[in-house]
Amino acid sequence: MIKDDLKFESFKQYEDARNQVINDHTIINFQDHGEGSKVLKSNRKSISKIAKNALSYPYQCRVMYRLSRFLQSEVILELGTSLGISSLYFSGSNENCHVHTIEGDPTTYQIARQMFKRLGKSNISSYQGLFNEVLPDILNQIPKVDLCFIDGHHNGAATMEYYEQIESLCNIHSAIILDDIYWSRDMLQSWEQIKQRPNVTLSIDLFFCGIIFFRPIDLEKKHLKIRPDQLLFHI
């Protein structure tokens, strides 16, 4: 599934949307409520720079698309919309899915929301606010979490807090993606703690992210590492 090199036609639409924001040099006020970018420090940034530094790369988005497609995820939760490109990939992964995505910055939230509307993505519900304030309300509204992408905050303690809330709505068919597990020492520590939790049966370390599974397996708990250069992808 992860090494799948099939090309999907929808990828072009999503990458066209990416190129649109990459080439948009409009300066906006940007509020980073997480640990902050290691590249971007000013509160006034161009949409282009945000896109180049904050968006998941195409190959990363394609891994998440294929994972959702493989799991046939229906309820997808994303913490960290940014400019909405990964949300687009999730939304197209299968015809029965609905994406719930949270963004802390009000300006990028509006940019992403307008993009979803322009592309007719009625299966994306976007929310603006701090994760710790918005997440509990969403979890009270949805019946389950089939797939979750935790991105945007990059703080180990906060990641653990979000994970524990989300895990309560997961089932044996669910998966949780943790972005930037090597971002900092405390992010790596949270990854190590999460993958040792009793109900985690399989973890996959892709360096740019870690993926947690809960499906029962006959053998002992497994922890796998796959180097990014061993993956196969098409644009």
Buried (B, 14 or more C-beta within 10 A) or exposed (E): EBEBEEEBEBBEEBBEBBEBBBEBEEEBEBEBBBBEBEEBEEEEBBBBBBBBEBBBEBBBBBBBBBBBBBBBBBBBBBBBBBBBBBBBBBBBBBEEBBBBBBBBBBBBBBBBBEBBEEBEBEBBBBBBBEBEEBBEEBBEEBEBBBBBBBBBBBBBEBBBBBBEBBBEBBEEBBBBBBBBBEBBEBBBBBBBEBBEBEEBBBBBBBEBBBBBBBEEEEEEEEEEEBEEEEBEBEE
